[in-house]
Structures are given as C-alpha cells and as structure tokens.
Amino acid sequence: MPSSPTATAASLAANARPRRDPRIDVLRGLALFMIFIDHIPDNVLSLATMHNFGFCDAAELFVLLSGMSAMLAYGGAFERRGAWHGLRQISRRWAWLYVFQLGLLAATLLIVWLWTSYYGFQPRIVGPFLDDPFAGVLHGLTLSAVPTYLDILPLYLALFAVFPLIYAGLRVSRLLTLAFSAALWAAANLVPALNLPNWANGGQWFFNPFAWQFLFTIGAAIAMLLAAHDGQLPRARWAVWVCAAFLLFALVETVPWSAWHLPDPRPIALASPDQTNLAPLRLVDILALAYLLLSSPTFRAIAGARVLWPLDLCGRHSLEVFATGCVVALFGRLLFRTYGAGLPLQIAVNAIGFLAMWGVAFYLDRTRASTAGAASHAPQPELNHQDIGTTARGERN
C-alpha cells in the first residue's frame, strides 16, 4: 500500500535531528562544479558537463535537489515544532539567500566596471546596469532585473518563497498538488507570456518560475517518498528499463559528435529543448536520471564513499560554494575575453575555481565543526534541537 501524506509527514518528523542524505549533497556538489564550468563560455571542460549527455543539465539537477532538501529540512521542522517555527526558519533562510543575491550582483557590477574601464571594453551582460545605475539598483532590489549567470539564485528565491504552500499541499494530497503544479507548468509552456519581467535584457526571466516550480514540487514529493521507504525509491525492473532506454536516446541525441570529431549516429536531428519553460524532454530526462539513482542501492553505497567527500562537502555548503563559483567564473569570462581562451589560461581558471570552491566548503565545515564541538562542552538545555537547513546552468554565451 502506498504511504499516506500524513504517515510520510510523521516519518519526516521521526528524528529530532534529521540526518543528511549523502546522495543529495554529492549530486549537488557535482551540479555546482558543472554550473561553474558552464558559466564560462569557451571553457573546454564544458564538453564534459551534463548538457552533452542528455536533454537536461546541472540547472535541472540543482532545482530537483533543492526541492528534496527543502522538504527534508523544513518539512520536518514544520512537523516537529509547528507552522510558526517553520515559517520563521524559512523567512530567515530566504533573507540570507536574498542578501547573497544582492551581494553577487553588487560584486559583479563593481568587478565588470573596474575591468572594462581599465581595458576599454564595452560591458555586455550588465551594460544596462552600468548605463543606468539608479534604475538598475531599484530593479535589482526587487529581482525584476536578473542578469545572465546570476539567474539561478533568483529562481530558487521564488521557489523557496512558495515552499510553505507546496508543503501544505503535499501534506493534504500529493496527487492534487502535483496535478495543480503540472497544470501551471503546462500553462507556462503553452503561454510564453506567463513569466516574470526582466529589465536586464528587456524580456523575461531565463528560468521561468511558473514552469520550474513543477520540478521543485516533484523534488519535495520525492523526499516524502524517500522518507516513507527507508530513504530509497521503490525499484521496478520495467521502470528501470524504460528510464535507461530514454536516457540512451537522450545521450545519442545530445552528444556533440562533431566537436568530438566523431560520426553522427543520431536517428533524428532534434533541436535543443527549451530551458526557459522546462520543455517536456528536459523534465523527463532529469526525472529518469533521478529515478535510476535514487532507487539504486549501489549508488546509495557509493555516495557515502570517502573518495566523494569533496563533492559531499561542497553540497553541504552549496550557497557559499555557488557564490564562490560565480565570482571566479566572472573573472574567467573577463580573462578569456581579454587574453583569449588558451589552454594554459583554461587550466589556471578551472583549477583556481575548483580549489576556491572546495576551500570555502572545507573552511566552513571546519568552522562549523569547531563551533559544534565548543557548544557540546557547554551546558545544554533539554530538547535543544536545531534543524538542519540546506540550500546550474545550461550553456549560454
């Protein structure tokens, strides 16, 4: 018998201190590195990121995992300590995410202004902000100006803001909530005007939140299923074969055969599915991949292996690691534009980026461990439990 939403919610609240799922952190860490790589046009490593092996890319993986982690962290908080406590936690986290978005925007504008002024370049992506700083700041504060490469965090801000409604809906009826979410996704695909305005490009958000909320909601629902089935999706042989067959088709269709100097075996020449409104091929691709991974006992064991610790570490501190990757990627784009994308510079930029992202995660983890160790030696009140709060991108030039 399938578990009821009430039983699943009870399982989310079973532990006062919920354990992290290493699969989520490892996959999120991997997504963060791919986002960094794809944020630098002409980066040779982009030939090895997700968009070359399927219809989806790291953005889809990141949003799906965000829905899962939001449910695991904050859904349990609602159950254990009530709605007001959960809402306060979400509000504080949302405010922190918003501060990071504004900080990234300010850092980007300052760096680009100084760099382009020194080298005599015309700014491209943030040109409207530098041409009209007052209007740019106002639109940036309201998230109605979302420049390229800084648009994944605003999407998460929009999705995280409605998470309490998603949680409440899934708590009452998973089927009805997913049906409503699917209808909104379909409407966004059928009516492209259903999107938020973007002053930065004179158009709309690249990641349409009305469409992407469906993937986020599915992620939250998957987390409930995991909680009800001992942390693993039920594995059916027929479903495995269907997912594997689709992923093989996606692989053949999306591998850059010409860039790899290989013959093109594609049965059909498909255009890249629309990412703005999360086209069906992209949605099915990420869900097929997620099912194979989250229903696999082998992957569950591998995710906890010591060799994947660097990815796990970055996934646990995803917000700070993401911000670090954005800043290093910005310097990478500017360096490539100024000096060309030669191999030595590519190696240097990627190496610095990887080390910086991992270094930030390592420092934060050690700091948190030191703080927790000091707190464990201090007198603790009874039942003083803290919730665990947790926090991609396609090729675009």
GIDA-V466951 format. One record per helix or strand of 2 or more residues. SS is the DSSP state (hx for helix, st for strand). FROM is the first residue (numbers start at 1). TO is the last residue. If there is no record, write none. Layout:
ss=SS from=FROM to=TO
ss=SS from=FROM to=TO
//
This chain:
ss=hx from=5 to=12
ss=hx from=22 to=38
ss=hx from=44 to=48
ss=hx from=50 to=52
ss=hx from=58 to=81
ss=hx from=83 to=119
ss=hx from=127 to=131
ss=hx from=133 to=141
ss=hx from=152 to=161
ss=hx from=163 to=172
ss=hx from=174 to=190
ss=st from=197 to=198
ss=st from=203 to=204
ss=hx from=209 to=228
ss=hx from=237 to=254
ss=hx from=280 to=294
ss=hx from=297 to=303
ss=hx from=306 to=316
ss=hx from=318 to=339
ss=hx from=343 to=376
//
